[in-house]
């Protein structure tokens, strides 16, 4: 799980950088995370990751499968999590992924001001 939260990380990938981490009431409510590790098939890893998100109570909002690039957006409560997995064809062991967590209620409060 990402930053001790309910946000799953794709299997085999490790967080190498994070930014803009926010928590609300003990829950990860925002942040951008860069992950690195081996990816042989981005679409297959996305399928496995989607199953982990769903078992943690997230719903799939959008899905973009592919061998070298796969992405999905998940929603839970007022939050969304966007996962993008990039397979490096020449060096698959040096592949990367990003996870962006956003809280829609914070955006709505800011827009209302």
Gaussian input, Z-matrix of N, CA and C with variables (Angstrom, degrees):
# hf/3-21g

backbone

0 1
 N
 C     1     B1
 C     2     B2     1     A1
 N     3     B3     2     A2     1     D1
 C     4     B4     3     A3     2     D2
 C     5     B5     4     A4     3     D3
 N     6     B6     5     A5     4     D4
 C     7     B7     6     A6     5     D5
 C     8     B8     7     A7     6     D6
 N     9     B9     8     A8     7     D7
 C    10    B10     9     A9     8     D8
 C    11    B11    10    A10     9     D9
 N    12    B12    11    A11    10    D10
 C    13    B13    12    A12    11    D11
 C    14    B14    13    A13    12    D12
 N    15    B15    14    A14    13    D13
 C    16    B16    15    A15    14    D14
 C    17    B17    16    A16    15    D15
 N    18    B18    17    A17    16    D16
 C    19    B19    18    A18    17    D17
 C    20    B20    19    A19    18    D18
 N    21    B21    20    A20    19    D19
 C    22    B22    21    A21    20    D20
 C    23    B23    22    A22    21    D21
 N    24    B24    23    A23    22    D22
 C    25    B25    24    A24    23    D23
 C    26    B26    25    A25    24    D24
 N    27    B27    26    A26    25    D25
 C    28    B28    27    A27    26    D26
 C    29    B29    28    A28    27    D27
 N    30    B30    29    A29    28    D28
 C    31    B31    30    A30    29    D29
 C    32    B32    31    A31    30    D30
 N    33    B33    32    A32    31    D31
 C    34    B34    33    A33    32    D32
 C    35    B35    34    A34    33    D33
 N    36    B36    35    A35    34    D34
 C    37    B37    36    A36    35    D35
 C    38    B38    37    A37    36    D36
 N    39    B39    38    A38    37    D37
 C    40    B40    39    A39    38    D38
 C    41    B41    40    A40    39    D39
 N    42    B42    41    A41    40    D40
 C    43    B43    42    A42    41    D41
 C    44    B44    43    A43    42    D42
 N    45    B45    44    A44    43    D43
 C    46    B46    45    A45    44    D44
 C    47    B47    46    A46    45    D45
 N    48    B48    47    A47    46    D46
 C    49    B49    48    A48    47    D47
 C    50    B50    49    A49    48    D48
 N    51    B51    50    A50    49    D49
 C    52    B52    51    A51    50    D50
 C    53    B53    52    A52    51    D51
 N    54    B54    53    A53    52    D52
 C    55    B55    54    A54    53    D53
 C    56    B56    55    A55    54    D54
 N    57    B57    56    A56    55    D55
 C    58    B58    57    A57    56    D56
 C    59    B59    58    A58    57    D57
 N    60    B60    59    A59    58    D58
 C    61    B61    60    A60    59    D59
 C    62    B62    61    A61    60    D60
 N    63    B63    62    A62    61    D61
 C    64    B64    63    A63    62    D62
 C    65    B65    64    A64    63    D63
 N    66    B66    65    A65    64    D64
 C    67    B67    66    A66    65    D65
 C    68    B68    67    A67    66    D66
 N    69    B69    68    A68    67    D67
 C    70    B70    69    A69    68    D68
 C    71    B71    70    A70    69    D69
 N    72    B72    71    A71    70    D70
 C    73    B73    72    A72    71    D71
 C    74    B74    73    A73    72    D72
 N    75    B75    74    A74    73    D73
 C    76    B76    75    A75    74    D74
 C    77    B77    76    A76    75    D75
 N    78    B78    77    A77    76    D76
 C    79    B79    78    A78    77    D77
 C    80    B80    79    A79    78    D78
 N    81    B81    80    A80    79    D79
 C    82    B82    81    A81    80    D80
 C    83    B83    82    A82    81    D81
 N    84    B84    83    A83    82    D82
 C    85    B85    84    A84    83    D83
 C    86    B86    85    A85    84    D84
 N    87    B87    86    A86    85    D85
 C    88    B88    87    A87    86    D86
 C    89    B89    88    A88    87    D87
 N    90    B90    89    A89    88    D88
 C    91    B91    90    A90    89    D89
 C    92    B92    91    A91    90    D90
 N    93    B93    92    A92    91    D91
 C    94    B94    93    A93    92    D92
 C    95    B95    94    A94    93    D93
 N    96    B96    95    A95    94    D94
 C    97    B97    96    A96    95    D95
 C    98    B98    97    A97    96    D96
 N    99    B99    98    A98    97    D97
 C   100   B100    99    A99    98    D98
 C   101   B101   100   A100    99    D99
 N   102   B102   101   A101   100   D100
 C   103   B103   102   A102   101   D101
 C   104   B104   103   A103   102   D102
 N   105   B105   104   A104   103   D103
 C   106   B106   105   A105   104   D104
 C   107   B107   106   A106   105   D105
 N   108   B108   107   A107   106   D106
 C   109   B109   108   A108   107   D107
 C   110   B110   109   A109   108   D108
 N   111   B111   110   A110   109   D109
 C   112   B112   111   A111   110   D110
 C   113   B113   112   A112   111   D111
 N   114   B114   113   A113   112   D112
 C   115   B115   114   A114   113   D113
 C   116   B116   115   A115   114   D114
 N   117   B117   116   A116   115   D115
 C   118   B118   117   A117   116   D116
 C   119   B119   118   A118   117   D117
 N   120   B120   119   A119   118   D118
 C   121   B121   120   A120   119   D119
 C   122   B122   121   A121   120   D120
 N   123   B123   122   A122   121   D121
 C   124   B124   123   A123   122   D122
 C   125   B125   124   A124   123   D123
 N   126   B126   125   A125   124   D124
 C   127   B127   126   A126   125   D125
 C   128   B128   127   A127   126   D126
 N   129   B129   128   A128   127   D127
 C   130   B130   129   A129   128   D128
 C   131   B131   130   A130   129   D129
 N   132   B132   131   A131   130   D130
 C   133   B133   132   A132   131   D131
 C   134   B134   133   A133   132   D132
 N   135   B135   134   A134   133   D133
 C   136   B136   135   A135   134   D134
 C   137   B137   136   A136   135   D135
 N   138   B138   137   A137   136   D136
 C   139   B139   138   A138   137   D137
 C   140   B140   139   A139   138   D138
 N   141   B141   140   A140   139   D139
 C   142   B142   141   A141   140   D140
 C   143   B143   142   A142   141   D141
 N   144   B144   143   A143   142   D142
 C   145   B145   144   A144   143   D143
 C   146   B146   145   A145   144   D144
 N   147   B147   146   A146   145   D145
 C   148   B148   147   A147   146   D146
 C   149   B149   148   A148   147   D147
 N   150   B150   149   A149   148   D148
 C   151   B151   150   A150   149   D149
 C   152   B152   151   A151   150   D150
 N   153   B153   152   A152   151   D151
 C   154   B154   153   A153   152   D152
 C   155   B155   154   A154   153   D153
 N   156   B156   155   A155   154   D154
 C   157   B157   156   A156   155   D155
 C   158   B158   157   A157   156   D156
 N   159   B159   158   A158   157   D157
 C   160   B160   159   A159   158   D158
 C   161   B161   160   A160   159   D159
 N   162   B162   161   A161   160   D160
 C   163   B163   162   A162   161   D161
 C   164   B164   163   A163   162   D162
 N   165   B165   164   A164   163   D163
 C   166   B166   165   A165   164   D164
 C   167   B167   166   A166   165   D165
 N   168   B168   167   A167   166   D166
 C   169   B169   168   A168   167   D167
 C   170   B170   169   A169   168   D168
 N   171   B171   170   A170   169   D169
 C   172   B172   171   A171   170   D170
 C   173   B173   172   A172   171   D171
 N   174   B174   173   A173   172   D172
 C   175   B175   174   A174   173   D173
 C   176   B176   175   A175   174   D174
 N   177   B177   176   A176   175   D175
 C   178   B178   177   A177   176   D176
 C   179   B179   178   A178   177   D177
 N   180   B180   179   A179   178   D178
 C   181   B181   180   A180   179   D179
 C   182   B182   181   A181   180   D180
 N   183   B183   182   A182   181   D181
 C   184   B184   183   A183   182   D182
 C   185   B185   184   A184   183   D183
 N   186   B186   185   A185   184   D184
 C   187   B187   186   A186   185   D185
 C   188   B188   187   A187   186   D186
 N   189   B189   188   A188   187   D187
 C   190   B190   189   A189   188   D188
 C   191   B191   190   A190   189   D189
 N   192   B192   191   A191   190   D190
 C   193   B193   192   A192   191   D191
 C   194   B194   193   A193   192   D192
 N   195   B195   194   A194   193   D193
 C   196   B196   195   A195   194   D194
 C   197   B197   196   A196   195   D195
 N   198   B198   197   A197   196   D196
 C   199   B199   198   A198   197   D197
 C   200   B200   199   A199   198   D198
 N   201   B201   200   A200   199   D199
 C   202   B202   201   A201   200   D200
 C   203   B203   202   A202   201   D201
 N   204   B204   203   A203   202   D202
 C   205   B205   204   A204   203   D203
 C   206   B206   205   A205   204   D204
 N   207   B207   206   A206   205   D205
 C   208   B208   207   A207   206   D206
 C   209   B209   208   A208   207   D207
 N   210   B210   209   A209   208   D208
 C   211   B211   210   A210   209   D209
 C   212   B212   211   A211   210   D210
 N   213   B213   212   A212   211   D211
 C   214   B214   213   A213   212   D212
 C   215   B215   214   A214   213   D213
 N   216   B216   215   A215   214   D214
 C   217   B217   216   A216   215   D215
 C   218   B218   217   A217   216   D216
 N   219   B219   218   A218   217   D217
 C   220   B220   219   A219   218   D218
 C   221   B221   220   A220   219   D219
 N   222   B222   221   A221   220   D220
 C   223   B223   222   A222   221   D221
 C   224   B224   223   A223   222   D222
 N   225   B225   224   A224   223   D223
 C   226   B226   225   A225   224   D224
 C   227   B227   226   A226   225   D225
 N   228   B228   227   A227   226   D226
 C   229   B229   228   A228   227   D227
 C   230   B230   229   A229   228   D228
 N   231   B231   230   A230   229   D229
 C   232   B232   231   A231   230   D230
 C   233   B233   232   A232   231   D231
 N   234   B234   233   A233   232   D232
 C   235   B235   234   A234   233   D233
 C   236   B236   235   A235   234   D234
 N   237   B237   236   A236   235   D235
 C   238   B238   237   A237   236   D236
 C   239   B239   238   A238   237   D237
 N   240   B240   239   A239   238   D238
 C   241   B241   240   A240   239   D239
 C   242   B242   241   A241   240   D240
 N   243   B243   242   A242   241   D241
 C   244   B244   243   A243   242   D242
 C   245   B245   244   A244   243   D243
 N   246   B246   245   A245   244   D244
 C   247   B247   246   A246   245   D245
 C   248   B248   247   A247   246   D246
 N   249   B249   248   A248   247   D247
 C   250   B250   249   A249   248   D248
 C   251   B251   250   A250   249   D249
 N   252   B252   251   A251   250   D250
 C   253   B253   252   A252   251   D251
 C   254   B254   253   A253   252   D252
 N   255   B255   254   A254   253   D253
 C   256   B256   255   A255   254   D254
 C   257   B257   256   A256   255   D255
 N   258   B258   257   A257   256   D256
 C   259   B259   258   A258   257   D257
 C   260   B260   259   A259   258   D258
 N   261   B261   260   A260   259   D259
 C   262   B262   261   A261   260   D260
 C   263   B263   262   A262   261   D261
 N   264   B264   263   A263   262   D262
 C   265   B265   264   A264   263   D263
 C   266   B266   265   A265   264   D264
 N   267   B267   266   A266   265   D265
 C   268   B268   267   A267   266   D266
 C   269   B269   268   A268   267   D267
 N   270   B270   269   A269   268   D268
 C   271   B271   270   A270   269   D269
 C   272   B272   271   A271   270   D270
 N   273   B273   272   A272   271   D271
 C   274   B274   273   A273   272   D272
 C   275   B275   274   A274   273   D273
 N   276   B276   275   A275   274   D274
 C   277   B277   276   A276   275   D275
 C   278   B278   277   A277   276   D276
 N   279   B279   278   A278   277   D277
 C   280   B280   279   A279   278   D278
 C   281   B281   280   A280   279   D279
 N   282   B282   281   A281   280   D280
 C   283   B283   282   A282   281   D281
 C   284   B284   283   A283   282   D282
 N   285   B285   284   A284   283   D283
 C   286   B286   285   A285   284   D284
 C   287   B287   286   A286   285   D285
 N   288   B288   287   A287   286   D286
 C   289   B289   288   A288   287   D287
 C   290   B290   289   A289   288   D288
 N   291   B291   290   A290   289   D289
 C   292   B292   291   A291   290   D290
 C   293   B293   292   A292   291   D291
 N   294   B294   293   A293   292   D292
 C   295   B295   294   A294   293   D293
 C   296   B296   295   A295   294   D294
 N   297   B297   296   A296   295   D295
 C   298   B298   297   A297   296   D296
 C   299   B299   298   A298   297   D297
 N   300   B300   299   A299   298   D298
 C   301   B301   300   A300   299   D299
 C   302   B302   301   A301   300   D300
 N   303   B303   302   A302   301   D301
 C   304   B304   303   A303   302   D302
 C   305   B305   304   A304   303   D303
 N   306   B306   305   A305   304   D304
 C   307   B307   306   A306   305   D305
 C   308   B308   307   A307   306   D306
 N   309   B309   308   A308   307   D307
 C   310   B310   309   A309   308   D308
 C   311   B311   310   A310   309   D309
 N   312   B312   311   A311   310   D310
 C   313   B313   312   A312   311   D311
 C   314   B314   313   A313   312   D312
 N   315   B315   314   A314   313   D313
 C   316   B316   315   A315   314   D314
 C   317   B317   316   A316   315   D315
 N   318   B318   317   A317   316   D316
 C   319   B319   318   A318   317   D317
 C   320   B320   319   A319   318   D318
 N   321   B321   320   A320   319   D319
 C   322   B322   321   A321   320   D320
 C   323   B323   322   A322   321   D321
 N   324   B324   323   A323   322   D322
 C   325   B325   324   A324   323   D323
 C   326   B326   325   A325   324   D324
 N   327   B327   326   A326   325   D325
 C   328   B328   327   A327   326   D326
 C   329   B329   328   A328   327   D327
 N   330   B330   329   A329   328   D328
 C   331   B331   330   A330   329   D329
 C   332   B332   331   A331   330   D330
 N   333   B333   332   A332   331   D331
 C   334   B334   333   A333   332   D332
 C   335   B335   334   A334   333   D333
 N   336   B336   335   A335   334   D334
 C   337   B337   336   A336   335   D335
 C   338   B338   337   A337   336   D336

   B1=1.4463
   B2=1.5321
   B3=1.3008
   B4=1.4545
   B5=1.5239
   B6=1.3168
   B7=1.4619
   B8=1.5292
   B9=1.3293
   B10=1.4665
   B11=1.5295
   B12=1.3293
   B13=1.4640
   B14=1.5235
   B15=1.3384
   B16=1.4584
   B17=1.5270
   B18=1.3375
   B19=1.4628
   B20=1.5340
   B21=1.3441
   B22=1.4603
   B23=1.5348
   B24=1.3142
   B25=1.4682
   B26=1.5278
   B27=1.3430
   B28=1.4687
   B29=1.5286
   B30=1.3171
   B31=1.4639
   B32=1.5290
   B33=1.3290
   B34=1.4589
   B35=1.5143
   B36=1.3259
   B37=1.4599
   B38=1.5251
   B39=1.3306
   B40=1.4554
   B41=1.5128
   B42=1.3174
   B43=1.4624
   B44=1.5262
   B45=1.3359
   B46=1.4620
   B47=1.5270
   B48=1.3196
   B49=1.4659
   B50=1.5200
   B51=1.3252
   B52=1.4573
   B53=1.5236
   B54=1.3280
   B55=1.4633
   B56=1.5175
   B57=1.3211
   B58=1.4725
   B59=1.5240
   B60=1.3100
   B61=1.4662
   B62=1.5264
   B63=1.3100
   B64=1.4653
   B65=1.5207
   B66=1.3276
   B67=1.4625
   B68=1.5146
   B69=1.3143
   B70=1.4575
   B71=1.5229
   B72=1.3020
   B73=1.4632
   B74=1.5241
   B75=1.3277
   B76=1.4511
   B77=1.5132
   B78=1.3337
   B79=1.4648
   B80=1.5205
   B81=1.3202
   B82=1.4559
   B83=1.5193
   B84=1.3286
   B85=1.4618
   B86=1.5215
   B87=1.3122
   B88=1.4530
   B89=1.5132
   B90=1.3267
   B91=1.4540
   B92=1.5150
   B93=1.3077
   B94=1.4649
   B95=1.5167
   B96=1.3271
   B97=1.4573
   B98=1.5269
   B99=1.3225
   B100=1.4645
   B101=1.5162
   B102=1.3377
   B103=1.4590
   B104=1.5240
   B105=1.3223
   B106=1.4600
   B107=1.5187
   B108=1.3459
   B109=1.4510
   B110=1.5146
   B111=1.3223
   B112=1.4622
   B113=1.5306
   B114=1.3328
   B115=1.4682
   B116=1.5226
   B117=1.3198
   B118=1.4588
   B119=1.5271
   B120=1.3387
   B121=1.4598
   B122=1.5310
   B123=1.3219
   B124=1.4696
   B125=1.5268
   B126=1.3215
   B127=1.4584
   B128=1.5182
   B129=1.3192
   B130=1.4634
   B131=1.5255
   B132=1.3325
   B133=1.4571
   B134=1.5262
   B135=1.3348
   B136=1.4647
   B137=1.5280
   B138=1.3379
   B139=1.4682
   B140=1.5284
   B141=1.3360
   B142=1.4598
   B143=1.5304
   B144=1.3287
   B145=1.4646
   B146=1.5253
   B147=1.3289
   B148=1.4655
   B149=1.5292
   B150=1.3183
   B151=1.4644
   B152=1.5275
   B153=1.3285
   B154=1.4676
   B155=1.5301
   B156=1.3261
   B157=1.4696
   B158=1.5227
   B159=1.3260
   B160=1.4613
   B161=1.5255
   B162=1.3299
   B163=1.4706
   B164=1.5283
   B165=1.3342
   B166=1.4697
   B167=1.5284
   B168=1.3409
   B169=1.4571
   B170=1.5138
   B171=1.3171
   B172=1.4651
   B173=1.5264
   B174=1.3334
   B175=1.4675
   B176=1.5342
   B177=1.3257
   B178=1.4682
   B179=1.5257
   B180=1.3381
   B181=1.4582
   B182=1.5231
   B183=1.3274
   B184=1.4656
   B185=1.5186
   B186=1.3300
   B187=1.4693
   B188=1.5138
   B189=1.3333
   B190=1.4683
   B191=1.5288
   B192=1.3470
   B193=1.4668
   B194=1.5274
   B195=1.3247
   B196=1.4539
   B197=1.5127
   B198=1.3221
   B199=1.4635
   B200=1.5264
   B201=1.3357
   B202=1.4678
   B203=1.5226
   B204=1.3335
   B205=1.4595
   B206=1.5212
   B207=1.3082
   B208=1.4682
   B209=1.5206
   B210=1.3217
   B211=1.4651
   B212=1.5195
   B213=1.3172
   B214=1.4629
   B215=1.5187
   B216=1.3275
   B217=1.4590
   B218=1.5152
   B219=1.3343
   B220=1.4543
   B221=1.5174
   B222=1.3289
   B223=1.4645
   B224=1.5226
   B225=1.3340
   B226=1.4672
   B227=1.5203
   B228=1.3226
   B229=1.4685
   B230=1.5280
   B231=1.3110
   B232=1.4718
   B233=1.5192
   B234=1.3357
   B235=1.4676
   B236=1.5255
   B237=1.3327
   B238=1.4619
   B239=1.5220
   B240=1.3085
   B241=1.4608
   B242=1.5185
   B243=1.3058
   B244=1.4671
   B245=1.5175
   B246=1.3278
   B247=1.4614
   B248=1.5177
   B249=1.3273
   B250=1.4589
   B251=1.5224
   B252=1.3302
   B253=1.4616
   B254=1.5214
   B255=1.3335
   B256=1.4615
   B257=1.5229
   B258=1.3247
   B259=1.4680
   B260=1.5180
   B261=1.3046
   B262=1.4699
   B263=1.5215
   B264=1.3180
   B265=1.4631
   B266=1.5262
   B267=1.3288
   B268=1.4619
   B269=1.5233
   B270=1.3187
   B271=1.4618
   B272=1.5303
   B273=1.3417
   B274=1.4586
   B275=1.5317
   B276=1.3354
   B277=1.4645
   B278=1.5287
   B279=1.3174
   B280=1.4657
   B281=1.5327
   B282=1.3098
   B283=1.4643
   B284=1.5224
   B285=1.3322
   B286=1.4593
   B287=1.5294
   B288=1.3138
   B289=1.4576
   B290=1.5183
   B291=1.3183
   B292=1.4597
   B293=1.5231
   B294=1.3080
   B295=1.4533
   B296=1.5161
   B297=1.3263
   B298=1.4606
   B299=1.5169
   B300=1.3204
   B301=1.4600
   B302=1.5186
   B303=1.3296
   B304=1.4710
   B305=1.5131
   B306=1.3241
   B307=1.4611
   B308=1.5134
   B309=1.3291
   B310=1.4545
   B311=1.5133
   B312=1.3335
   B313=1.4673
   B314=1.5127
   B315=1.3300
   B316=1.4676
   B317=1.5197
   B318=1.3345
   B319=1.4685
   B320=1.5170
   B321=1.3260
   B322=1.4685
   B323=1.5175
   B324=1.3450
   B325=1.4717
   B326=1.5200
   B327=1.3588
   B328=1.4636
   B329=1.5206
   B330=1.3321
   B331=1.4646
   B332=1.5279
   B333=1.3140
   B334=1.4597
   B335=1.5211
   B336=1.3234
   B337=1.4842
   B338=1.4928
   A1=108.99
   A2=114.14
   A3=121.55
   A4=111.05
   A5=117.17
   A6=123.33
   A7=112.40
   A8=116.33
   A9=122.40
   A10=111.80
   A11=115.95
   A12=121.44
   A13=110.30
   A14=115.28
   A15=121.58
   A16=111.35
   A17=116.91
   A18=122.39
   A19=108.49
   A20=118.22
   A21=120.64
   A22=113.17
   A23=114.66
   A24=123.20
   A25=107.03
   A26=118.05
   A27=119.00
   A28=111.18
   A29=116.29
   A30=122.97
   A31=111.10
   A32=116.51
   A33=122.26
   A34=114.52
   A35=117.92
   A36=120.62
   A37=109.81
   A38=115.48
   A39=121.28
   A40=110.07
   A41=116.15
   A42=121.21
   A43=108.90
   A44=115.95
   A45=120.40
   A46=112.43
   A47=116.56
   A48=120.20
   A49=108.94
   A50=115.38
   A51=120.09
   A52=108.94
   A53=115.36
   A54=120.74
   A55=109.91
   A56=115.25
   A57=121.89
   A58=113.55
   A59=117.52
   A60=120.72
   A61=109.46
   A62=114.77
   A63=121.26
   A64=109.27
   A65=114.46
   A66=120.96
   A67=108.73
   A68=115.93
   A69=122.10
   A70=107.46
   A71=116.67
   A72=122.20
   A73=112.03
   A74=116.27
   A75=121.80
   A76=115.87
   A77=117.41
   A78=122.04
   A79=110.06
   A80=117.33
   A81=121.22
   A82=108.10
   A83=117.11
   A84=120.29
   A85=113.00
   A86=117.80
   A87=119.45
   A88=111.55
   A89=114.84
   A90=120.39
   A91=111.57
   A92=114.05
   A93=121.64
   A94=107.08
   A95=116.14
   A96=121.64
   A97=109.81
   A98=116.47
   A99=122.85
   A100=107.07
   A101=115.26
   A102=120.99
   A103=109.49
   A104=116.56
   A105=120.93
   A106=109.33
   A107=114.66
   A108=120.42
   A109=110.99
   A110=116.79
   A111=120.45
   A112=113.25
   A113=115.69
   A114=122.35
   A115=107.43
   A116=117.68
   A117=121.31
   A118=111.49
   A119=116.76
   A120=122.43
   A121=106.52
   A122=116.52
   A123=120.84
   A124=111.32
   A125=117.82
   A126=121.39
   A127=112.73
   A128=116.77
   A129=120.84
   A130=110.15
   A131=117.06
   A132=120.08
   A133=110.85
   A134=116.66
   A135=120.29
   A136=110.84
   A137=117.02
   A138=120.26
   A139=110.93
   A140=116.43
   A141=121.26
   A142=110.66
   A143=115.81
   A144=121.28
   A145=110.11
   A146=117.13
   A147=121.18
   A148=111.04
   A149=116.75
   A150=120.57
   A151=110.25
   A152=116.90
   A153=120.79
   A154=110.63
   A155=116.88
   A156=120.10
   A157=110.37
   A158=116.38
   A159=120.10
   A160=111.40
   A161=117.71
   A162=119.40
   A163=111.59
   A164=117.51
   A165=121.63
   A166=111.64
   A167=116.88
   A168=120.99
   A169=116.02
   A170=118.17
   A171=121.98
   A172=109.53
   A173=116.50
   A174=123.15
   A175=108.95
   A176=116.84
   A177=120.50
   A178=108.43
   A179=116.17
   A180=121.98
   A181=110.41
   A182=115.85
   A183=121.17
   A184=108.26
   A185=115.61
   A186=120.77
   A187=109.92
   A188=116.59
   A189=123.00
   A190=108.45
   A191=117.93
   A192=120.16
   A193=112.05
   A194=115.36
   A195=121.38
   A196=110.57
   A197=116.87
   A198=121.74
   A199=111.34
   A200=116.88
   A201=121.16
   A202=113.60
   A203=117.25
   A204=121.56
   A205=108.63
   A206=114.93
   A207=120.59
   A208=107.72
   A209=115.83
   A210=119.77
   A211=110.22
   A212=114.35
   A213=120.12
   A214=108.74
   A215=114.11
   A216=121.38
   A217=107.63
   A218=115.93
   A219=123.03
   A220=108.80
   A221=117.04
   A222=121.58
   A223=109.71
   A224=114.19
   A225=121.31
   A226=107.25
   A227=115.83
   A228=120.64
   A229=108.43
   A230=118.30
   A231=121.37
   A232=111.86
   A233=116.58
   A234=120.83
   A235=112.86
   A236=114.92
   A237=121.36
   A238=107.91
   A239=114.96
   A240=121.82
   A241=107.43
   A242=116.68
   A243=122.85
   A244=107.70
   A245=116.62
   A246=122.82
   A247=108.19
   A248=116.73
   A249=121.51
   A250=108.23
   A251=115.77
   A252=122.34
   A253=108.35
   A254=116.56
   A255=122.14
   A256=109.44
   A257=116.40
   A258=122.15
   A259=108.68
   A260=116.02
   A261=120.22
   A262=107.72
   A263=115.46
   A264=120.93
   A265=112.32
   A266=118.18
   A267=121.44
   A268=111.38
   A269=117.44
   A270=123.51
   A271=110.42
   A272=119.13
   A273=120.20
   A274=113.64
   A275=117.75
   A276=120.45
   A277=112.15
   A278=117.13
   A279=122.66
   A280=110.83
   A281=116.91
   A282=121.96
   A283=110.77
   A284=115.89
   A285=119.12
   A286=111.11
   A287=113.88
   A288=121.17
   A289=107.88
   A290=115.52
   A291=120.53
   A292=108.75
   A293=114.91
   A294=121.71
   A295=107.01
   A296=116.15
   A297=121.84
   A298=108.42
   A299=116.13
   A300=121.83
   A301=107.50
   A302=115.66
   A303=121.71
   A304=109.18
   A305=115.65
   A306=121.53
   A307=108.28
   A308=117.24
   A309=122.61
   A310=113.33
   A311=117.82
   A312=119.26
   A313=110.46
   A314=118.80
   A315=121.26
   A316=109.85
   A317=116.93
   A318=120.96
   A319=110.54
   A320=116.52
   A321=120.34
   A322=111.24
   A323=117.62
   A324=120.74
   A325=111.13
   A326=116.66
   A327=120.76
   A328=110.55
   A329=118.29
   A330=122.48
   A331=110.91
   A332=117.05
   A333=120.58
   A334=112.82
   A335=116.67
   A336=119.78
   A337=112.96
   D1=151.97
   D2=-175.34
   D3=-84.79
   D4=125.83
   D5=174.73
   D6=47.09
   D7=46.65
   D8=179.20
   D9=52.06
   D10=53.32
   D11=-176.33
   D12=-133.69
   D13=-166.50
   D14=176.82
   D15=-100.02
   D16=19.64
   D17=-179.08
   D18=-101.90
   D19=108.12
   D20=-178.62
   D21=-68.68
   D22=152.50
   D23=176.10
   D24=-109.27
   D25=139.89
   D26=176.20
   D27=-55.26
   D28=135.93
   D29=-177.27
   D30=-55.40
   D31=131.52
   D32=176.11
   D33=88.60
   D34=-7.90
   D35=179.14
   D36=-101.23
   D37=146.30
   D38=-179.42
   D39=-120.61
   D40=145.46
   D41=177.69
   D42=-71.44
   D43=125.88
   D44=178.51
   D45=-111.15
   D46=-19.45
   D47=178.06
   D48=-157.46
   D49=145.43
   D50=176.26
   D51=-141.19
   D52=153.66
   D53=-178.90
   D54=-149.85
   D55=153.79
   D56=174.60
   D57=56.28
   D58=37.98
   D59=-179.13
   D60=-71.30
   D61=129.42
   D62=177.82
   D63=-131.90
   D64=144.97
   D65=175.79
   D66=-127.86
   D67=144.95
   D68=175.78
   D69=-133.47
   D70=120.05
   D71=179.31
   D72=53.72
   D73=42.06
   D74=177.70
   D75=79.61
   D76=2.54
   D77=-178.81
   D78=-110.34
   D79=140.86
   D80=174.48
   D81=-65.31
   D82=116.05
   D83=-176.22
   D84=-113.03
   D85=-6.99
   D86=178.65
   D87=-170.66
   D88=156.85
   D89=176.36
   D90=150.71
   D91=160.53
   D92=175.62
   D93=-122.56
   D94=131.89
   D95=-174.07
   D96=-130.30
   D97=130.68
   D98=176.11
   D99=-104.63
   D100=129.42
   D101=-179.52
   D102=-120.04
   D103=157.19
   D104=178.64
   D105=-142.95
   D106=152.50
   D107=178.42
   D108=155.78
   D109=-175.85
   D110=-177.16
   D111=-75.64
   D112=134.16
   D113=175.09
   D114=-136.45
   D115=112.37
   D116=178.69
   D117=-88.99
   D118=-31.10
   D119=-179.47
   D120=-149.45
   D121=108.12
   D122=-176.15
   D123=-60.97
   D124=-39.11
   D125=-179.66
   D126=-64.96
   D127=-41.98
   D128=178.96
   D129=-66.04
   D130=-42.49
   D131=178.22
   D132=-64.56
   D133=-35.71
   D134=176.76
   D135=-64.78
   D136=-40.67
   D137=177.28
   D138=-59.25
   D139=-45.60
   D140=179.32
   D141=-64.31
   D142=-40.84
   D143=-179.84
   D144=-66.52
   D145=-40.76
   D146=178.77
   D147=-59.85
   D148=-40.20
   D149=178.20
   D150=-62.78
   D151=-38.13
   D152=178.86
   D153=-67.99
   D154=-40.11
   D155=177.48
   D156=-63.08
   D157=-46.66
   D158=-178.68
   D159=-62.47
   D160=-38.07
   D161=178.89
   D162=-71.09
   D163=-14.89
   D164=175.88
   D165=-97.89
   D166=9.28
   D167=174.91
   D168=92.56
   D169=8.42
   D170=178.40
   D171=-87.70
   D172=149.84
   D173=176.16
   D174=-107.73
   D175=142.20
   D176=176.18
   D177=-78.97
   D178=125.48
   D179=178.89
   D180=-99.97
   D181=-41.07
   D182=-178.51
   D183=-149.44
   D184=145.18
   D185=-178.62
   D186=-140.27
   D187=133.49
   D188=179.29
   D189=-131.00
   D190=89.16
   D191=-176.80
   D192=-77.57
   D193=158.86
   D194=176.11
   D195=176.56
   D196=162.64
   D197=-178.61
   D198=-74.23
   D199=-49.61
   D200=-176.15
   D201=-94.02
   D202=-23.25
   D203=178.28
   D204=-143.70
   D205=128.62
   D206=177.60
   D207=-140.51
   D208=143.25
   D209=-178.30
   D210=-146.32
   D211=155.62
   D212=176.78
   D213=-154.31
   D214=152.23
   D215=173.92
   D216=-118.38
   D217=134.09
   D218=-179.15
   D219=-121.24
   D220=154.35
   D221=178.78
   D222=-131.97
   D223=143.23
   D224=175.56
   D225=-154.84
   D226=127.19
   D227=-176.31
   D228=56.78
   D229=-123.79
   D230=178.42
   D231=-100.12
   D232=4.69
   D233=-175.12
   D234=-99.99
   D235=153.95
   D236=168.90
   D237=-125.89
   D238=151.49
   D239=174.97
   D240=-131.53
   D241=123.84
   D242=178.53
   D243=-107.17
   D244=122.06
   D245=179.49
   D246=-113.53
   D247=126.76
   D248=175.22
   D249=-127.21
   D250=124.63
   D251=-177.89
   D252=-112.31
   D253=127.75
   D254=-179.51
   D255=-118.98
   D256=118.36
   D257=177.24
   D258=-91.91
   D259=127.60
   D260=175.54
   D261=-88.46
   D262=114.61
   D263=-174.07
   D264=-62.06
   D265=-38.99
   D266=-178.01
   D267=-77.64
   D268=-40.34
   D269=-179.39
   D270=-127.81
   D271=74.65
   D272=-176.66
   D273=-59.38
   D274=-25.71
   D275=178.48
   D276=-71.19
   D277=-13.65
   D278=-179.51
   D279=-109.23
   D280=32.06
   D281=-178.31
   D282=-77.91
   D283=173.40
   D284=-176.28
   D285=-143.42
   D286=168.56
   D287=175.95
   D288=-152.38
   D289=157.17
   D290=173.01
   D291=-127.75
   D292=147.09
   D293=172.38
   D294=-128.09
   D295=125.68
   D296=175.97
   D297=-116.84
   D298=120.94
   D299=178.82
   D300=-107.75
   D301=130.49
   D302=-179.71
   D303=-133.19
   D304=147.02
   D305=176.99
   D306=-107.66
   D307=112.89
   D308=-178.58
   D309=-65.19
   D310=-30.02
   D311=179.87
   D312=-69.14
   D313=-34.00
   D314=177.50
   D315=-67.30
   D316=-39.10
   D317=177.73
   D318=-64.52
   D319=-42.27
   D320=-179.93
   D321=-64.50
   D322=-39.69
   D323=178.60
   D324=-65.42
   D325=-40.38
   D326=179.99
   D327=-66.19
   D328=-41.39
   D329=-178.84
   D330=-67.33
   D331=-30.69
   D332=-177.99
   D333=-75.05
   D334=-20.33
   D335=-178.15
   D336=-76.76

